[in-house]
Amino acid sequence: MVRIEHKRARLVVYIKDLKLEWAIESRYWRNPLLAVAGLALLPIILSGFPGLLTLFTTANIYAAIAIPLAWQMTGIGRLNFGPQLFLGIGGYTAALLNIHFGWPAWLTLPAVILAGLIFGLLLSRLTTIAKGLYFSLITLILPLIFLELTYYFTGIFKGETGLYGISNIIRLGSIRMSYVAAAYISLIVVLIFLYIVDKALRSRIGIYAAAINDDEDVANILGLNINKWKVICFVITSTMITVSGWFTAHYFGTFAGATYLPLTFMLKILLMVMVGGRGEIYGALVGAYFVIMLEKALAFMGPVNHVIFPLILLILLFTLPEGLYGLYRKHKNREYYPTIRVRKR
């Protein structure tokens, strides 16, 4: 039996025990739709500028790491200093399978997802036994241990040079069209991640994440199985980050732990999340684009760039506590945004 209801600018359809909802007022979907349309036009506009097109794709790679990390930071109530560990797992899994077994990109993807699930489950216990600073320190050390392993097992990981000769994620007749297609694939990955996290935060999972982030003890007393939901959040977000590693390896055709596993890479990702807006999934996307463009714009300054770049980011962190996306929200307060924070009474 199908029943249709109209509730508060939303269309609700009941099909037996299944409930489906859609927002029907334009204020709920107009601006997100315009933003997606603008991003979809960028690869075509930038197709004549290979450098900018690569910059756009790189920003999407960073966003695909920052978006799940933004959810994870609140969903487990811990600050993860090592998301690049799963980036390395995904990149090396794809690279090794492609180089040594000849698996194409579409076949290495399921293997990468499986690897992310396995390692996510193995390390998810850290979210329940390591608290506060201890969790952050452990996640900080793990990527560095992985980096040392890439140097020690040079025959497998090729040390600093990394693995090269990885097949491209897509190969068309024209190099230009191949880069445009890869840019669209990177954008699709980002939009899929946004959709997954958005749906999760609108559901009970988002409420559980907010409760865990606000006060674990209170959430536990109220009967919430916090360990269960922390493990679920950690495994899902970690697997998403491994997919980013898969795309990175197949897009650049090479993958080296010396590039993606050091502390400096993690700091850049963390700054994207914080500058964009901590706890805001759309802020993570804005932060990724902003940081990448700012780094590129300041590159002409030479060595001084290494001082000016972090200085600007630090100023933004102190002057914009709600991040860059918070500026937009102040002027669009009637629109709906998924949140993963609760207020303390």
N, C-alpha and C positions, 0 to 999 in steps of 0.2 A: 504494500500500500504506500502511495506517495502522497505526502502532505507538504504544502508550501505556505510559508508564513513570511510576513514582512516585519522585521524588528529593528528599530533604531538605525535606519539607513542601511540595513543588511537584509539580503534575501536568504532565507533559511529553507532548505529542502530536507525533508525527512523521508528516507527510504527504508522502511522497517526500522532496524536499529541503527542505521547509518544516518549521520547528520552532516550536511554540507552547507557551508556559508560563503556568501560572496558580498563584498561591499559594492553598493550600487550608486553611492554619491561620488561625484568626481573628486572631491577633496581627499578621498582615500587613495586614489590611484593616478590622478592627473600628473603630479610632479614626478613620481617614480617612473611613470611611463615616458615622460619627456626626457628624463635623465637616461633611461635605457636607449631611447631613440638617438639621443645625442652621442652616446658611446658607440652605438652601432654604426654611426656615420663616420666616426673618426678613422677607422682603418682605410676607408675609401679616400677620405680627404688626405690622409698621410701616405697614401700608396706611392706618391712620387718622391717621398722623403724617407729613404730606408732607415736612416738613423733615428728619426722620430717614431717611425713605425715600430722599430725594435724597442724604443723607450716605452711606448704604449704597452707592448707585450710584456716587458719586464715589470712594469707597474702592476699589471694584472697578476703576474706570478707572485709578487710581494703581497698583493691584496688577498690572493688565495691562501696565503699563510696567515695574514693578520686577521681575517674574518673569523676562522675557527678559533684562533688564539683568543680573540676578544670574548667569545662565548666561554671558552675553557677557563679563562681567568676568573670568571664569576661562577661558573657552574661547579667548579671544584673548590672554590674559595682559596685558591693558592696562586702564587705568581710563578709561572713557568719560565725559567731562564734558558730552556733548551729545546724550543720547538724545532730548531734546525736539525736535531737528532733524527726526527722522522722525515725531514726533507732529505737527509743523507740516505736513510734507509730506502726511501722511494726512488731516489736518483740512482743509487748503486744497484738496486734490484733490477731496474729497467735496463741500465747500461750493461750489466753482466749477462742478462738473458739475451739481450739483443746482439752483443758482440760474440759471445761464445756459443750461443745456440741458434742465432739467426731469427729470433722472434721479432716480428714487427711490432710497432707501437700499440696497435689495437689488441695484441695478444699479451704484451707485457703489463698492460693496465690491470687486468684481473689479478695477476700475480702480485703486483704492487699493492693493490687493495688488500689482498690476503696477508701479505707481509705486514701491512699497517695494523690489521686486526690482531694478528698474532703478537707482535711486539707491544701493541697498545694494551692488550690483556695482560701480558707479562709484567709490564711496568705500571699498570693501573693500581696495583697494590700500594704504590708509593703515595697515592692520594689519601689513603686511609691510615697509614702508619707514620708518615712523615708530616709534621705540622709546621706551619709558618716558614721560618727561615730555613729549617732543615730541608724541606721540600725544594725550596729555591736553590739551595746549595747543591743538592743532589742533581737536579736537572741542569744546573750550570756545569757540573763536572762530566756528566754522561756524554755530551757531544765532544768534549775534549778527549775523553777516553777513546771514542770512536775515531777521532782524528789521528790519535797516536797509532791506532790499529791500522789505519790506511798507510802510515809510514812503515810500520813493522812488516806488514804483509804486502810488500811492494809488488810482488808477482801477481797479486790479485787486484789490488786497487791502484797500482801504478804511482803511489806516493803523491808528490806535489803536482806532477803533470796531470794526474788523473786519467780516467778512461776517455778515449777519443774514438772517433769513427762510428759513433752511434747514429743509426738511421734517423732521418728527419721524421717529425710527427706527421707530416703530409708532404707529398711531392707532386707538384703539378708540372705542366709543360713549361711554364714561365717561373723564373725565380721570384719575380715581383709578386705574382699571384700566389705563390707558395707562402710568402711572408704575410700577405694579406689574409690568406686562409688560416694560417697559424695564429694571427692576431685575433681572428674571430673565435677560434677554438679556445684561446685563453680567456676571452670575454665570456664565452658560454660557461666555462668552468667557474668563473667568478660569480656569474648570475645564478648558477645552480647552487653554489655554496650559500649565497645570500638567501635563496629561497628555502633551503634546508634549515638554516639557522633561524630565519624569520618564522617559519612554521613551528619550529621547536619552541621559540620564545613566546609565541601566542598560545601555546598549549600549556598543559600542566607542568611540562618540563621546565618552562620558563619560570613558573611560580616556585617550583622546587629549587631551581638555581638561585633565585633571589633570596629564598629562605636560607639556603646553605651559605650564601655569601654574607648575609646579614648577621646571622648568629647560628653556628652549627649546633651548639648545645640546646638552644631553644627549639630548633627544628627537630632535634632528636627527641626531646621531651614530648613534643607534640605528636610523635609517632611516625615521623618521616624517616624512611630508611636512607639516611644520607650516604652511607657507603655504597649502596647500590647505584644511586643516581650520580655519584661522583665517578664511579667506574664507567658507567654508560657515557657520560659526557666526555671523559678522557679518551675512551676508545674511539668514539665517533670523530671527535676533533683531530685526534692524532692520525687517524686514517685519512682524513681530508688533507692533512698536510703532506702525507706521503704521496698523494695524487699530484700535489704541486711539484714534488721532486721528480715524479715521472715525466711531467710536462717539461720541466727544466732540462732534463737529460736529453729528451728527444728534440727539443727546440734548438738548443745550442749545439747539439751533436757531440758534446763533451761534458764530463762531470768530474769535478775534483773536490775532495773533502777540504782541501786547503782554502777553497773559495767560500764554501757554505757552512762549514762547521765551527770556525773560530768565533770568539766572543763578539767581535765587531759586527758580524752579520746579525747576531741575535739582538744587539743593541739597536740596530737600525729597524728591525721588525718591531721591537717593543716601543720605540719612539713613534712609529706609524700608528700603533694602537692608541698610545697616550695622546699624541698630538691630534689625531682625528677625533677622539672622544672615548674615554674608557667606558666600556660597557655598551657602546653603540656599534652595532654591526655595520651600519652605513658609514659611521665615523671611521671605521677601519679602512673602508674603501677610499674615503676622502683623504685620510692620512697617508695611504700608500701612494696615491697619485701626487699628493703635495710634496712628500719627501723626495720621491724620485725626480720630479721636475725641479725642485729646489737644488738638489745635488747636481743636476745637469746644468742648471743656469749658473751656478757658482764655479763650475769647473774651469772657466776661463781665467779665474783669479789666481790659478797656480797653487803653490803650497799654502798660501793664506787661506784657501778654501777649507783646509782641515781645521781651521780655528773658527772661521765665520759660520760654517755649516752647523756644527753643534751648538754654537752660541745662539743662533737664531732659533733653533729648536728648543733650547732651554728657556729662552725668553717667552716663547709661545706656551710652554708648559706652565710657567708661573703666571702669565697674564690671562690665559684662557683655560681655567680649570675644567670647563666642560668641553674643551677641544674645539677644533674648527667647525665641526658639525653642530656644536651648540649654538654658534652664531646663526645658523640657518633655522634651527628649532625655535629660537626666540621670536622670529618673525613669522613662523608657521605653526603657532602653538595649537591650532585647531586640528591639524592633521594627526593621523594615527602613526605612532612609531612603537615597535615592540621594545619593551624595556626589560632589563634583567636586574633591576635594583628595587629595593623596597625602602620605605621610610622608617626610621626609628622613632618610636613614639616616646 
